[in-house]
């Protein structure tokens, strides 16, 4: 992980440039969210998410519609500016929806060519900084999982490293890193990311283990049954219950 981050920084240093965020895009996102804000909904949304950041009070469907013309009016044209703008929206957020918008910008269609292993340092930053399930789960399922499917050789060592990281949310990301992979799920990788977390008392890790196994059970129930039998009491009751829901 450090090697990847250092390498990316080194490339920028050799080019002699410092990429800055598209401030017009950042401002446009904030205006779009403020224009559809609902102060009456905001407190309940903040309370539900247990968020230190306040909310504008913009549900996802309205947020998606409000941001669509912003992405059209401010297309991303180079990778460096795109990454810097995602980071600026996320790190400078005054409301939680601005972090959701940063993840939406991460996923815009025109940025798909830049979704490769070089994105790992930014993903790590978003996970560790976000440090809560609403952000981390979207990053895991919408970004890490597709990256792994596209380049499993490069991503598998990264994911195995996250599974043993000091940070709880990197560990959760590792466990959920194959959501949506269906029958192509790398069973050996799944076993490897569960193993260092199976006996953790952390609710978010136990729940993630159950979720990952439940997803695979839709496609390979026999494998999941055999794995649960093999693990016995090594898995928490919560993990086993979640994994067994559709067996």
Secondary structure, 3 states (H helix, E strand, C coil): CHHHHHHHHHHHHHHCCCCCCCHHHHHHHHHHHHHCCCHHHHHHHHHHHCCCCECCCCCHHHHHHHHHHHHHHCCCCCHHHHHHHHHHHHHCCCEHHHHHHHHHHHCCHHHHHHCCHHHHHHHHHHHHHHCCHHHHHHHHHHHHHHHHHHCHHHHHHHHHHHCCCCCHHHHHHHHCCCCCCHHHCCHHHHHHHHHCCCCCCCHHHHHHHHHHHHHHHCCCHHHHHHHHHHHHHHCCHHHHHHHCCCC
